[in-house]
């Protein structure tokens, strides 16, 4: 099971507290059941996510600021929820291609869970020898509940996401696999505005593409 440890995060609906509880809450990030081994072997056999000349669209702008699609104070219409946050990813089959797998993931865990796209997905490349991490700045607005998704090519066996507020670490991925879902069992609901830094990293060896995105729904 994927596990993400949260440190002093100010949110509601992540254990029921409006302020950080004495014991740090724990969130979970769970990949599809057979993702790491089966995806890697399938990608290798079919040539999916093969190494290409290094080209990172975020290299010139790191950190890169992601702009919310919702105007401040907007009251959008959210779709009805037809599947739970936990169940939406259970039968997801990965191809090893980050873009295809991200689209498949949000197709199941986006609008179907009552959410709308909060930012346009960010794409980049990571290489354990040249560029292990990309950073994204994202303003989180109060009154909404969020889901954060990261998906990598099969050539990145372990994608990690570290989350910081004002330079302090508040969350760290503690799992292995090409898919990160924060939190996999429930949305993360905010009671105040925040600007957070999301560090998308390759852990260990690997190089390839990734996609990182955020969706939101009503509190």
C-alpha positions as CSV (number, residue, x, y, z in Angstrom):
1,X,0.0,0.0,0.0
2,X,1.2,3.5,-0.8
3,X,1.6,5.7,2.3
4,X,2.1,9.4,2.5
5,X,3.0,10.9,5.9
6,X,1.5,14.3,6.6
7,X,3.1,16.7,9.0
8,X,1.1,19.5,10.6
9,X,-1.2,20.0,7.6
10,X,-4.1,22.5,8.1
11,X,-7.1,20.8,6.6
12,X,-10.6,19.6,7.4
13,X,-12.0,16.3,6.3
14,X,-8.6,14.6,6.6
15,X,-9.4,13.1,10.0
16,X,-12.0,15.6,11.1
17,X,-9.8,18.2,12.7
18,X,-9.9,21.9,11.6
19,X,-6.4,22.4,13.1
20,X,-3.5,19.9,13.2
21,X,-4.1,17.1,15.7
22,X,-1.4,16.2,18.2
23,X,-0.6,13.1,16.3
24,X,0.3,13.8,12.7
25,X,-2.4,12.5,10.4
26,X,-1.5,10.0,7.7
27,X,-2.7,10.0,4.2
28,X,-2.5,7.1,1.7
29,X,-1.5,7.0,-1.9
30,X,-2.3,3.7,-3.5
31,X,-1.3,2.5,-6.9
32,X,-3.5,0.1,-9.0
33,X,-3.0,-3.4,-7.6
34,X,-0.4,-4.8,-10.0
35,X,1.1,-1.5,-11.3
36,X,4.9,-1.6,-10.7
37,X,5.9,-5.1,-12.0
38,X,3.3,-5.6,-14.7
39,X,3.6,-2.1,-16.1
40,X,7.3,-2.1,-16.3
41,X,7.5,-5.5,-18.0
42,X,4.7,-4.6,-20.4
43,X,6.3,-1.3,-21.3
44,X,9.7,-2.9,-21.9
45,X,8.2,-5.5,-24.2
46,X,6.1,-3.1,-26.2
47,X,8.7,-0.2,-26.3
48,X,6.3,2.1,-24.3
49,X,8.0,5.1,-22.8
50,X,11.3,4.3,-24.4
51,X,14.2,6.7,-23.7
52,X,14.1,9.8,-26.0
53,X,16.4,12.8,-26.3
54,X,16.2,14.7,-23.0
55,X,13.6,17.5,-23.1
56,X,12.0,18.8,-19.9
57,X,9.4,21.5,-20.5
58,X,9.7,22.7,-16.9
59,X,13.5,23.0,-16.9
60,X,13.5,26.7,-17.8
61,X,10.9,27.6,-15.2
62,X,11.5,25.7,-12.0
63,X,9.6,26.3,-9.8
64,X,6.7,26.7,-12.1
65,X,3.4,28.3,-10.9
66,X,0.2,26.5,-11.7
67,X,-2.8,28.8,-12.2
68,X,-6.1,27.7,-10.8
69,X,-8.9,27.4,-13.4
70,X,-11.4,28.7,-10.9
71,X,-11.6,32.4,-10.3
72,X,-11.4,33.5,-6.7
73,X,-14.9,33.6,-5.2
74,X,-16.4,31.6,-8.1
75,X,-19.2,29.1,-7.4
76,X,-18.9,26.4,-10.0
77,X,-21.3,23.6,-10.7
78,X,-19.9,20.3,-9.7
79,X,-20.9,16.9,-11.2
80,X,-22.7,14.4,-9.1
81,X,-20.5,11.8,-7.4
82,X,-21.0,8.3,-8.8
83,X,-18.0,6.5,-7.3
84,X,-16.0,6.7,-4.1
85,X,-12.5,8.1,-3.9
86,X,-11.2,4.7,-2.8
87,X,-13.1,2.6,-5.4
88,X,-12.4,4.8,-8.5
89,X,-8.8,3.5,-9.1
90,X,-9.2,-0.1,-8.1
91,X,-9.6,-1.6,-11.6
92,X,-7.3,0.9,-13.4
93,X,-5.0,-0.9,-15.9
94,X,-1.8,1.0,-16.6
95,X,0.0,1.1,-20.0
96,X,3.3,2.5,-18.9
97,X,2.7,5.8,-20.8
98,X,2.3,8.7,-18.3
99,X,0.0,10.8,-20.5
100,X,-2.4,7.9,-21.3
101,X,-2.4,6.6,-17.8
102,X,-3.1,10.1,-16.3
103,X,-6.0,10.5,-18.6
104,X,-7.3,7.1,-17.6
105,X,-6.9,7.9,-13.9
106,X,-8.7,11.2,-13.9
107,X,-11.3,9.7,-16.2
108,X,-12.2,7.4,-13.3
109,X,-11.3,9.6,-10.3
110,X,-12.1,13.1,-11.6
111,X,-15.7,14.0,-12.5
112,X,-16.9,10.6,-11.4
113,X,-16.0,11.5,-7.8
114,X,-17.8,14.9,-8.1
115,X,-14.7,16.9,-8.9
116,X,-13.7,19.3,-11.7
117,X,-10.2,20.1,-13.0
118,X,-8.5,22.6,-10.7
119,X,-5.4,23.2,-12.8
120,X,-4.3,22.1,-16.3
121,X,-2.0,19.1,-15.8
122,X,1.7,19.8,-15.8
123,X,4.0,17.6,-17.8
124,X,7.7,17.1,-17.4
125,X,10.7,14.8,-17.6
126,X,12.9,13.4,-14.8
127,X,16.3,11.8,-15.0
128,X,18.0,10.4,-11.9
129,X,21.4,11.4,-13.4
130,X,20.5,15.0,-14.5
131,X,17.3,16.2,-13.1
132,X,15.7,14.3,-10.2
133,X,13.0,16.8,-9.3
134,X,10.6,19.5,-10.7
135,X,8.8,21.9,-8.4
136,X,5.3,23.4,-8.8
137,X,3.7,26.2,-6.8
138,X,0.0,25.9,-6.3
139,X,-2.5,28.1,-4.5
140,X,-5.1,26.0,-2.6
141,X,-8.3,27.9,-1.8
142,X,-10.5,27.4,1.2
143,X,-13.9,25.9,0.9
144,X,-12.9,23.2,-1.6
145,X,-11.8,19.6,-1.3
146,X,-8.8,18.5,-3.5
147,X,-7.3,15.4,-5.1
148,X,-3.7,15.4,-6.3
149,X,-2.5,12.9,-9.0
150,X,1.0,12.1,-10.2
151,X,1.6,9.5,-12.9
152,X,5.0,8.5,-14.5
153,X,6.1,6.4,-17.4
154,X,7.0,2.8,-16.6
155,X,10.7,3.8,-17.0
156,X,10.3,5.7,-13.7
157,X,9.7,2.8,-11.3
158,X,9.2,5.1,-8.2
159,X,7.6,8.5,-8.5
160,X,7.6,10.6,-5.3
161,X,5.9,13.8,-4.3
162,X,7.1,16.0,-1.5
163,X,4.9,18.9,-0.3
164,X,6.2,22.0,1.5
165,X,4.6,25.1,3.0
166,X,6.8,28.1,3.5
167,X,9.9,25.9,3.1
168,X,8.8,23.4,5.7
169,X,8.0,19.8,4.8
170,X,4.4,18.9,5.5
171,X,4.1,15.7,3.5
172,X,6.3,13.0,1.9
173,X,5.5,10.0,-0.3
174,X,6.6,6.8,1.4
175,X,5.8,4.3,-1.3
176,X,7.2,2.8,-4.5
177,X,5.4,2.8,-7.9
178,X,4.7,5.1,-10.9
179,X,1.3,6.4,-9.6
180,X,0.7,8.8,-6.7
181,X,-2.8,9.6,-5.4
182,X,-3.1,12.0,-2.5
183,X,-5.2,10.9,-0.6
184,X,-6.5,7.7,-2.2
185,X,-9.4,7.2,0.2
186,X,-10.9,10.7,0.6
187,X,-10.5,14.2,-0.7
188,X,-8.4,16.8,1.2
189,X,-10.6,19.7,2.3
190,X,-9.2,23.1,3.1
191,X,-10.3,25.7,5.7
192,X,-7.9,28.4,4.6
193,X,-6.0,29.6,1.6
194,X,-2.5,28.1,1.2
195,X,0.4,28.3,-1.3
196,X,2.1,24.9,-1.4
197,X,5.1,23.6,-3.2
198,X,4.9,20.2,-4.8
199,X,8.2,18.6,-5.6
200,X,7.7,15.8,-8.1
201,X,10.8,13.5,-7.9
202,X,12.3,10.3,-9.2
203,X,13.3,8.1,-6.4
204,X,16.2,5.8,-7.1
205,X,17.1,5.2,-10.8
206,X,14.8,6.0,-13.7
207,X,14.1,8.6,-16.4
208,X,11.0,9.4,-18.3
209,X,7.9,11.6,-18.5
210,X,5.4,12.4,-15.8
211,X,2.1,14.2,-15.4
212,X,1.0,16.1,-12.3
213,X,-2.5,17.5,-11.7
214,X,-5.1,18.6,-9.2
215,X,-8.9,18.4,-9.2
216,X,-11.4,20.0,-6.7
217,X,-14.9,19.6,-5.5
218,X,-17.2,21.2,-3.1
219,X,-16.4,21.1,0.7
